[in-house]
Amino acid sequence: MWRWGRRRRLRGDRGSLALELSIVAPAIVGLLWMMISAGRVTDSASKVETAARDGARAASINHAGRPAQAATTAVQNSLSANGITCVGIPAVDLNTSSPRPGEAVRVTVTCKVALLLGAVNATVTRTGVSVLDTYRGTT
């Protein structure tokens, strides 16, 4: 008699694992997706910051010529070298068109980074600063 009661209880639990898994699995997958996306945004932000710093440096070196063009080219080269693909064209903003010796050149880069499946984008904006050498000639 004891044996029959135990079997009856075991039959009543049939399918509970599948039900629990169907409830918990989407939450775990969503959490995993959020963690991977956060890591991707953090990594991309670091590389976009490097590109902004490279753009500021290029603009400060090419201060007498075309600093905006030099900054844009340096940013695009840095992003492609670091494996960052922006959704659309990255925005490159320069704070001045003709920096003078002693001034700080600020380059702000805005890049939309595609997350895991590409359906969602995260906008990453970083600024790089490079000071033009005071003793450098203007030629």
Order of alpha helices (4+ residues) and beta strands (2+ residues): alpha-alpha-alpha-beta-beta-beta
